[in-house]
Amino acid sequence: MSFLNIACEKLNNITSDVPDADGKVKIYDDWAETYDEVQIGSGYKGPENAANIFSSYLANTDARILDFACGTGRVAGELFKLGYRNIDGLDASQKSLDVAARKDIMNELICVWVDDKTLKIASDSYDGLVCVGGFMPGQLHSDCFDEWIRIVKPGGIIVNVLRQQWIDEYPPYANNQLEDDVKKLERLMKWELIKRDEFEGGGDKTWTMAVFIHKVL
């Protein structure tokens, strides 16, 4: 089986009706040791493209950054190549974080399943936050946006990258629901949209990635 087929099979498992958070975390834990090999081999370029986009809006390589839903640290690794050295990571899969830790590219690694609860992170802790692939069926929802805004300093940058397919098809995101939640916080002057963009993620034809770039107000 090709790396692309393996990646698609794994993602289908993750986005299926796994009944609870523990079940989803177990899929990532079981995949952790081969995750990078499969994703790179599949042709997926999301982390590289996202890091380049992020760096164009937050050029200060001394900035403190949170890689949200960091997994094995692929996005952090691309930021590290660009000179960033003050990166923390947050993910629900401890085994994925263990892989990330061996890369020695992030400082603090936080293991938590994110829902609508307040994170144990001080307000205004970060200059920027990047999340690539955290929004997909059964995982992150818009209830985490308030926490993103709370933990990123005013003037800080938030880059959220997810498949356009999920925005179009996943019921909690579709019919403009996700984008309406984004715009609600814009109307409340919590954050300002800098750009709504997209890029081809490589690999499977459905991997067109939507990009939301915001500045915290």
C-alpha beads as a LAMMPS data file, in Angstrom:
LAMMPS data file: protein, C-alpha beads

217 atoms
216 bonds

1 atom types
1 bond types

-500.0 500.0 xlo xhi
-500.0 500.0 ylo yhi
-500.0 500.0 zlo zhi

Masses

1 110.0

Atoms # bond

1 1 1 0.000 0.000 0.000
2 1 1 1.335 3.454 -0.906
3 1 1 1.998 6.110 1.705
4 1 1 -0.869 8.139 0.214
5 1 1 -3.284 5.245 0.639
6 1 1 -2.078 4.638 4.199
7 1 1 -2.521 8.316 5.051
8 1 1 -6.042 8.355 3.598
9 1 1 -6.961 5.171 5.483
10 1 1 -5.655 6.564 8.784
11 1 1 -7.468 9.850 8.310
12 1 1 -10.678 8.043 7.434
13 1 1 -10.353 6.132 10.706
14 1 1 -9.721 9.310 12.674
15 1 1 -12.667 11.168 11.152
16 1 1 -15.100 8.272 11.465
17 1 1 -17.560 7.924 14.305
18 1 1 -15.057 6.953 16.986
19 1 1 -17.245 7.332 20.075
20 1 1 -15.006 9.266 22.428
21 1 1 -11.838 11.279 22.841
22 1 1 -9.888 8.306 24.192
23 1 1 -10.636 6.341 21.036
24 1 1 -9.414 9.120 18.789
25 1 1 -6.284 9.658 20.874
26 1 1 -5.502 5.934 20.657
27 1 1 -5.500 6.126 16.843
28 1 1 -2.925 8.920 16.959
29 1 1 -0.905 7.137 19.653
30 1 1 -0.770 3.978 17.547
31 1 1 0.242 5.968 14.462
32 1 1 2.806 8.230 16.159
33 1 1 6.022 6.356 15.321
34 1 1 5.284 6.199 11.580
35 1 1 3.229 9.386 11.247
36 1 1 5.976 11.552 9.763
37 1 1 7.098 8.889 7.304
38 1 1 3.551 8.338 6.048
39 1 1 2.617 12.007 5.788
40 1 1 5.826 13.030 4.062
41 1 1 5.644 10.016 1.765
42 1 1 2.033 10.850 0.863
43 1 1 3.103 14.207 -0.570
44 1 1 1.276 16.262 2.035
45 1 1 2.809 19.748 2.169
46 1 1 0.545 21.401 4.722
47 1 1 3.187 21.954 7.436
48 1 1 5.724 23.485 5.056
49 1 1 3.190 25.818 3.464
50 1 1 1.682 26.800 6.802
51 1 1 5.076 27.628 8.324
52 1 1 5.953 29.815 5.357
53 1 1 2.635 31.641 5.610
54 1 1 3.028 32.095 9.369
55 1 1 6.546 33.483 8.986
56 1 1 5.338 36.119 6.539
57 1 1 3.043 37.575 9.218
58 1 1 5.231 37.053 12.299
59 1 1 8.802 37.500 11.147
60 1 1 10.356 37.860 14.620
61 1 1 12.096 34.519 15.166
62 1 1 12.362 35.262 18.908
63 1 1 8.576 35.306 19.175
64 1 1 6.965 32.800 21.520
65 1 1 4.760 30.486 19.454
66 1 1 2.257 27.775 20.306
67 1 1 1.856 24.936 17.808
68 1 1 -1.721 23.934 18.637
69 1 1 -2.604 20.297 17.873
70 1 1 1.093 19.885 17.123
71 1 1 1.140 16.093 16.844
72 1 1 4.664 14.874 16.168
73 1 1 5.899 18.423 15.576
74 1 1 5.949 18.654 11.803
75 1 1 4.836 22.301 11.732
76 1 1 7.208 23.191 14.563
77 1 1 9.985 21.471 12.612
78 1 1 9.331 23.678 9.599
79 1 1 9.271 26.786 11.806
80 1 1 12.539 25.635 13.363
81 1 1 14.107 25.472 9.890
82 1 1 13.038 29.096 9.410
83 1 1 14.899 30.130 12.556
84 1 1 12.193 30.075 15.243
85 1 1 13.468 28.731 18.557
86 1 1 10.787 29.646 21.099
87 1 1 8.060 27.129 20.256
88 1 1 5.732 25.195 22.553
89 1 1 3.459 22.381 21.463
90 1 1 0.019 21.211 22.565
91 1 1 -1.642 17.950 21.595
92 1 1 -3.912 15.238 23.012
93 1 1 -1.661 12.340 21.974
94 1 1 1.153 11.742 24.450
95 1 1 2.906 9.316 22.115
96 1 1 2.888 11.923 19.364
97 1 1 4.397 14.403 21.827
98 1 1 7.031 11.816 22.721
99 1 1 8.051 11.719 19.052
100 1 1 8.089 15.522 18.964
101 1 1 10.251 15.648 22.099
102 1 1 12.949 13.536 20.461
103 1 1 13.302 16.161 17.749
104 1 1 14.392 18.724 20.372
105 1 1 12.713 21.615 18.554
106 1 1 10.101 22.674 21.123
107 1 1 10.340 23.863 24.692
108 1 1 7.198 22.982 26.647
109 1 1 4.961 20.133 25.469
110 1 1 1.396 20.134 26.809
111 1 1 -0.798 17.035 26.630
112 1 1 -4.509 17.849 26.826
113 1 1 -7.718 17.052 24.959
114 1 1 -9.105 20.455 24.053
115 1 1 -12.791 21.219 24.350
116 1 1 -14.494 24.311 25.734
117 1 1 -12.584 24.269 29.010
118 1 1 -10.045 26.876 30.035
119 1 1 -6.501 25.763 29.344
120 1 1 -3.873 25.886 32.075
121 1 1 -1.991 28.547 30.123
122 1 1 -1.681 32.143 31.303
123 1 1 -3.378 34.866 29.322
124 1 1 -1.221 36.746 26.795
125 1 1 1.439 34.024 26.858
126 1 1 2.168 33.835 23.137
127 1 1 3.069 36.135 20.272
128 1 1 1.569 33.714 17.789
129 1 1 -0.370 30.486 17.441
130 1 1 -0.518 28.104 14.516
131 1 1 -2.910 25.189 14.093
132 1 1 -2.628 22.894 11.076
133 1 1 -5.085 20.039 10.684
134 1 1 -6.581 20.319 14.158
135 1 1 -9.996 21.107 12.744
136 1 1 -11.512 17.939 11.330
137 1 1 -14.531 15.768 12.110
138 1 1 -14.752 14.907 15.789
139 1 1 -11.870 17.114 16.875
140 1 1 -11.505 20.873 17.327
141 1 1 -14.504 23.162 17.163
142 1 1 -14.980 26.899 17.254
143 1 1 -15.359 26.852 21.039
144 1 1 -11.562 26.903 21.245
145 1 1 -11.289 30.295 19.513
146 1 1 -11.895 32.253 22.729
147 1 1 -9.018 30.401 24.366
148 1 1 -6.746 31.094 21.397
149 1 1 -7.513 34.786 21.695
150 1 1 -7.004 34.722 25.467
151 1 1 -3.564 33.095 25.375
152 1 1 -2.219 35.135 22.434
153 1 1 -1.142 38.708 23.145
154 1 1 -2.951 41.652 21.557
155 1 1 -1.323 42.197 18.191
156 1 1 -0.353 38.544 18.014
157 1 1 -0.977 36.357 14.981
158 1 1 -3.189 33.255 14.744
159 1 1 -3.000 31.019 11.673
160 1 1 -5.554 28.225 11.350
161 1 1 -5.243 25.741 8.471
162 1 1 -7.811 23.044 7.720
163 1 1 -9.182 21.145 4.762
164 1 1 -11.710 23.069 2.697
165 1 1 -13.520 19.726 2.414
166 1 1 -14.365 19.803 6.118
167 1 1 -15.727 23.352 5.881
168 1 1 -17.954 22.235 3.021
169 1 1 -19.059 18.834 4.331
170 1 1 -18.697 18.394 8.111
171 1 1 -22.042 19.402 9.667
172 1 1 -20.682 21.450 12.612
173 1 1 -18.555 23.494 10.153
174 1 1 -20.719 23.426 7.002
175 1 1 -23.364 25.892 5.819
176 1 1 -21.119 28.740 6.977
177 1 1 -21.316 27.668 10.621
178 1 1 -17.556 27.707 11.227
179 1 1 -17.021 30.890 9.265
180 1 1 -19.956 32.556 11.027
181 1 1 -18.300 31.765 14.373
182 1 1 -15.074 33.285 13.063
183 1 1 -16.906 36.410 11.911
184 1 1 -18.805 36.743 15.191
185 1 1 -15.514 37.231 17.025
186 1 1 -14.470 39.729 14.373
187 1 1 -17.658 41.715 14.975
188 1 1 -16.983 41.596 18.718
189 1 1 -13.533 43.078 18.012
190 1 1 -11.771 40.071 19.529
191 1 1 -9.645 39.504 16.443
192 1 1 -9.229 40.961 12.982
193 1 1 -9.124 38.930 9.789
194 1 1 -5.935 39.680 7.905
195 1 1 -6.491 37.196 5.108
196 1 1 -8.627 34.206 4.127
197 1 1 -6.616 32.109 1.685
198 1 1 -6.086 28.549 0.473
199 1 1 -3.351 26.344 -0.932
200 1 1 -3.070 22.875 -2.371
201 1 1 -1.857 20.557 0.368
202 1 1 -0.438 17.947 -1.978
203 1 1 -1.194 14.259 -1.792
204 1 1 -4.896 13.536 -2.194
205 1 1 -7.063 15.673 -4.465
206 1 1 -9.266 16.645 -1.500
207 1 1 -6.345 18.239 0.338
208 1 1 -7.136 21.818 -0.613
209 1 1 -6.343 23.681 2.581
210 1 1 -8.237 26.742 3.813
211 1 1 -6.204 29.325 5.723
212 1 1 -7.499 31.867 8.238
213 1 1 -5.006 34.499 9.368
214 1 1 -6.066 36.715 12.258
215 1 1 -4.549 39.412 14.442
216 1 1 -5.650 39.481 18.078
217 1 1 -7.116 42.821 19.157

Bonds

1 1 1 2
2 1 2 3
3 1 3 4
4 1 4 5
5 1 5 6
6 1 6 7
7 1 7 8
8 1 8 9
9 1 9 10
10 1 10 11
11 1 11 12
12 1 12 13
13 1 13 14
14 1 14 15
15 1 15 16
16 1 16 17
17 1 17 18
18 1 18 19
19 1 19 20
20 1 20 21
21 1 21 22
22 1 22 23
23 1 23 24
24 1 24 25
25 1 25 26
26 1 26 27
27 1 27 28
28 1 28 29
29 1 29 30
30 1 30 31
31 1 31 32
32 1 32 33
33 1 33 34
34 1 34 35
35 1 35 36
36 1 36 37
37 1 37 38
38 1 38 39
39 1 39 40
40 1 40 41
41 1 41 42
42 1 42 43
43 1 43 44
44 1 44 45
45 1 45 46
46 1 46 47
47 1 47 48
48 1 48 49
49 1 49 50
50 1 50 51
51 1 51 52
52 1 52 53
53 1 53 54
54 1 54 55
55 1 55 56
56 1 56 57
57 1 57 58
58 1 58 59
59 1 59 60
60 1 60 61
61 1 61 62
62 1 62 63
63 1 63 64
64 1 64 65
65 1 65 66
66 1 66 67
67 1 67 68
68 1 68 69
69 1 69 70
70 1 70 71
71 1 71 72
72 1 72 73
73 1 73 74
74 1 74 75
75 1 75 76
76 1 76 77
77 1 77 78
78 1 78 79
79 1 79 80
80 1 80 81
81 1 81 82
82 1 82 83
83 1 83 84
84 1 84 85
85 1 85 86
86 1 86 87
87 1 87 88
88 1 88 89
89 1 89 90
90 1 90 91
91 1 91 92
92 1 92 93
93 1 93 94
94 1 94 95
95 1 95 96
96 1 96 97
97 1 97 98
98 1 98 99
99 1 99 100
100 1 100 101
101 1 101 102
102 1 102 103
103 1 103 104
104 1 104 105
105 1 105 106
106 1 106 107
107 1 107 108
108 1 108 109
109 1 109 110
110 1 110 111
111 1 111 112
112 1 112 113
113 1 113 114
114 1 114 115
115 1 115 116
116 1 116 117
117 1 117 118
118 1 118 119
119 1 119 120
120 1 120 121
121 1 121 122
122 1 122 123
123 1 123 124
124 1 124 125
125 1 125 126
126 1 126 127
127 1 127 128
128 1 128 129
129 1 129 130
130 1 130 131
131 1 131 132
132 1 132 133
133 1 133 134
134 1 134 135
135 1 135 136
136 1 136 137
137 1 137 138
138 1 138 139
139 1 139 140
140 1 140 141
141 1 141 142
142 1 142 143
143 1 143 144
144 1 144 145
145 1 145 146
146 1 146 147
147 1 147 148
148 1 148 149
149 1 149 150
150 1 150 151
151 1 151 152
152 1 152 153
153 1 153 154
154 1 154 155
155 1 155 156
156 1 156 157
157 1 157 158
158 1 158 159
159 1 159 160
160 1 160 161
161 1 161 162
162 1 162 163
163 1 163 164
164 1 164 165
165 1 165 166
166 1 166 167
167 1 167 168
168 1 168 169
169 1 169 170
170 1 170 171
171 1 171 172
172 1 172 173
173 1 173 174
174 1 174 175
175 1 175 176
176 1 176 177
177 1 177 178
178 1 178 179
179 1 179 180
180 1 180 181
181 1 181 182
182 1 182 183
183 1 183 184
184 1 184 185
185 1 185 186
186 1 186 187
187 1 187 188
188 1 188 189
189 1 189 190
190 1 190 191
191 1 191 192
192 1 192 193
193 1 193 194
194 1 194 195
195 1 195 196
196 1 196 197
197 1 197 198
198 1 198 199
199 1 199 200
200 1 200 201
201 1 201 202
202 1 202 203
203 1 203 204
204 1 204 205
205 1 205 206
206 1 206 207
207 1 207 208
208 1 208 209
209 1 209 210
210 1 210 211
211 1 211 212
212 1 212 213
213 1 213 214
214 1 214 215
215 1 215 216
216 1 216 217
